[in-house]
Amino acid sequence: MRALDVRSDPAEDEGGSTRESSRGGRVLTADHLFVASIVAVLVPIVVATIRAARSGWMPVGDNAYFLIRSRDVLTENHPLLGTWTSASQNTDTNFNNPGPMMFDLLAIPSKLGGGMGLGVGVAVLNGLSVIGIALMARRRGGPVLGVAAMAVCALLASSLGSELLYDPWQPHSLLLPFLFGLTCVWSLVAGDVTALPWALGVG
């Protein structure tokens, strides 16, 4: 008894391959756009920091306080609290922000590079936050949502201005990390347990 030939028509096979390859092409294009959007947000941070280094930028005022306390990390004056808050002016008691993690994160670049090292450390922190936001958004909604998240980051960065992309003052330097923290919490609420350590670390 002859076996029944159940192979599909060659034309159908060819059409299926074409659809598959075209589908693969669309995914590849979306991924390329996703990567390009990340680079587009990172480039202004890098360029602004390089320009600051070439112009001899140094932290002054409140920014210099971050340099001093970051260099105190792992010394006899190791910071155990965050920065002093101006809310203390309304009371008889001095208040500090609860955590010194900002000083800890900026300790190495501040000790190695001095004032400009502090700026580089903040720029790196912002850059890593941008990448984290992109990856978390991509996990939630694919490359398209990742690109949309990068558009939000670009708008936020442009509203700050280039000189604040490496500025250590907390109202400026923690905006992108805070947005990263929000995306981590969003992923965690959506059931992505891999976001838990990142949410705890950023929070």
C-alpha positions as CSV (number, residue, x, y, z in Angstrom):
1,M,0.0,0.0,0.0
2,R,1.4,3.4,-1.0
3,A,2.0,5.9,1.7
4,L,-0.1,8.9,1.4
5,D,2.0,12.0,0.6
6,V,1.0,14.6,3.2
7,R,3.6,17.2,2.4
8,S,2.3,20.6,1.9
9,D,2.4,22.3,-1.5
10,P,5.9,23.8,-2.3
11,A,4.3,27.1,-3.1
12,E,2.7,27.1,0.4
13,D,6.1,26.2,2.0
14,E,7.7,29.1,0.1
15,G,5.0,31.5,1.3
16,G,5.3,30.3,4.9
17,S,9.1,30.9,4.7
18,T,8.5,34.3,3.3
19,R,6.0,35.2,6.1
20,E,8.4,33.8,8.7
21,S,11.3,35.8,7.3
22,S,9.3,38.9,7.0
23,R,8.1,38.5,10.6
24,G,11.6,38.0,11.7
25,G,12.6,41.2,9.8
26,R,10.0,43.2,11.6
27,V,11.2,42.0,15.0
28,L,14.8,42.7,14.0
29,T,13.9,46.2,12.9
30,A,12.0,46.9,16.2
31,D,15.0,45.7,18.1
32,H,17.3,48.0,16.2
33,L,15.0,50.9,16.8
34,F,15.0,50.0,20.5
35,V,18.8,50.0,20.7
36,A,19.0,53.2,18.7
37,S,16.6,54.9,21.1
38,I,18.8,53.9,24.1
39,V,21.8,55.3,22.4
40,A,20.0,58.5,21.5
41,V,19.3,59.1,25.2
42,L,22.7,58.2,26.4
43,V,24.7,60.3,23.9
44,P,23.6,63.7,25.4
45,I,24.7,62.5,28.8
46,V,28.1,61.5,27.6
47,V,28.6,64.6,25.5
48,A,27.6,66.9,28.3
49,T,29.9,65.2,30.7
50,I,32.9,65.3,28.3
51,R,32.2,69.0,27.7
52,A,32.1,69.6,31.4
53,A,35.4,67.8,31.9
54,R,37.1,69.8,29.1
55,S,35.9,73.1,30.5
56,G,37.3,72.2,34.0
57,W,33.9,71.8,35.8
58,M,34.2,71.7,39.6
59,P,31.4,71.2,42.2
60,V,30.6,74.3,44.3
61,G,28.0,75.0,47.0
62,D,25.7,72.1,47.7
63,N,27.5,70.1,45.0
64,A,30.8,70.4,46.8
65,Y,29.1,68.8,49.9
66,F,28.5,65.7,47.9
67,L,32.2,65.6,47.0
68,I,33.3,65.9,50.6
69,R,30.9,63.3,52.0
70,S,31.6,60.9,49.1
71,R,35.3,61.1,49.9
72,D,34.5,60.4,53.5
73,V,33.1,56.9,52.7
74,L,35.1,54.1,54.5
75,T,37.1,56.7,56.6
76,E,36.7,57.6,60.2
77,N,34.1,60.1,59.1
78,H,32.0,57.6,57.1
79,P,28.5,59.1,56.4
80,L,25.7,57.2,58.2
81,L,23.0,59.6,57.2
82,G,22.0,61.3,54.0
83,T,22.2,65.0,53.3
84,W,20.9,67.6,55.7
85,T,17.5,68.9,54.7
86,S,16.3,72.5,54.7
87,A,13.1,71.4,56.5
88,S,15.3,71.7,59.6
89,Q,15.0,75.5,59.3
90,N,11.3,75.3,60.4
91,T,12.1,73.3,63.6
92,D,14.6,73.3,66.4
93,T,16.0,70.0,65.3
94,N,18.3,69.1,62.4
95,F,17.0,66.5,60.0
96,N,18.9,64.4,57.5
97,N,17.6,62.4,54.6
98,P,17.5,58.8,55.8
99,G,20.1,57.0,53.6
100,P,23.7,57.7,52.6
101,M,23.6,55.4,49.5
102,M,24.3,58.4,47.2
103,F,27.6,59.0,48.9
104,D,28.4,55.3,48.8
105,L,27.7,55.1,45.0
106,L,29.8,58.2,44.3
107,A,32.7,57.3,46.6
108,I,34.9,55.6,44.1
109,P,34.7,58.1,41.2
110,S,35.0,61.0,43.7
111,K,38.2,59.5,45.3
112,L,39.7,58.7,41.9
113,G,38.7,61.7,39.9
114,G,38.1,64.5,42.4
115,G,35.5,67.1,41.5
116,M,35.1,65.9,37.9
117,G,35.0,62.3,39.1
118,L,31.9,63.2,41.1
119,G,30.2,64.5,37.9
120,V,31.3,61.4,36.0
121,G,29.8,59.2,38.7
122,V,26.4,61.0,38.5
123,A,26.5,60.7,34.7
124,V,27.1,57.0,35.0
125,L,24.3,56.7,37.5
126,N,22.0,58.4,35.1
127,G,23.1,56.3,32.1
128,L,22.6,53.1,34.0
129,S,19.1,54.3,35.1
130,V,18.3,54.9,31.4
131,I,19.4,51.4,30.4
132,G,17.4,49.9,33.3
133,I,14.3,51.8,32.4
134,A,14.6,50.6,28.8
135,L,15.0,47.0,29.7
136,M,12.2,47.0,32.3
137,A,9.9,48.6,29.8
138,R,10.8,46.1,27.1
139,R,10.0,43.3,29.5
140,R,6.6,44.7,30.0
141,G,5.6,45.6,26.4
142,G,8.3,44.7,24.0
143,P,10.6,46.9,21.9
144,V,7.8,49.4,21.1
145,L,7.2,50.2,24.8
146,G,10.9,50.3,25.3
147,V,11.2,53.0,22.6
148,A,8.3,54.9,24.2
149,A,10.0,54.8,27.6
150,M,13.2,56.2,26.0
151,A,11.1,59.0,24.5
152,V,10.0,59.9,28.0
153,C,13.6,59.8,29.3
154,A,14.6,62.0,26.4
155,L,11.9,64.6,27.3
156,L,12.9,64.5,30.9
157,A,16.6,64.9,30.1
158,S,15.9,67.8,27.7
159,S,13.8,69.5,30.3
160,L,16.7,69.4,32.7
161,G,19.2,70.8,30.3
162,S,22.6,69.3,29.5
163,E,24.4,70.8,32.5
164,L,22.2,69.0,35.0
165,L,22.8,65.5,33.5
166,Y,26.0,65.3,35.6
167,D,24.9,67.6,38.5
168,P,25.0,65.8,41.9
169,W,22.3,67.8,43.6
170,Q,19.6,65.3,44.5
171,P,16.6,67.1,43.0
172,H,18.5,66.7,39.7
173,S,20.6,63.6,40.0
174,L,17.8,61.3,41.3
175,L,15.1,62.0,38.7
176,L,16.2,59.3,36.3
177,P,17.0,56.8,39.1
178,F,13.6,57.5,40.5
179,L,11.9,56.8,37.2
180,F,13.9,53.5,37.0
181,G,12.6,52.7,40.5
182,L,9.0,53.3,39.3
183,T,9.5,50.9,36.3
184,C,10.9,48.3,38.7
185,V,7.8,48.6,41.0
186,W,5.6,48.4,37.9
187,S,7.3,45.2,36.8
188,L,7.1,43.8,40.3
189,V,3.3,44.5,40.5
190,A,2.9,42.8,37.1
191,G,4.4,39.7,38.6
192,D,8.0,40.0,37.4
193,V,9.9,38.8,40.5
194,T,13.2,39.5,38.8
195,A,12.5,43.2,39.4
196,L,12.4,42.7,43.1
197,P,16.2,43.1,43.9
198,W,16.3,46.2,41.6
199,A,13.3,47.7,43.2
200,L,14.8,47.2,46.6
201,G,18.2,48.5,45.6
202,V,16.9,51.7,43.9
203,G,14.3,52.2,46.6
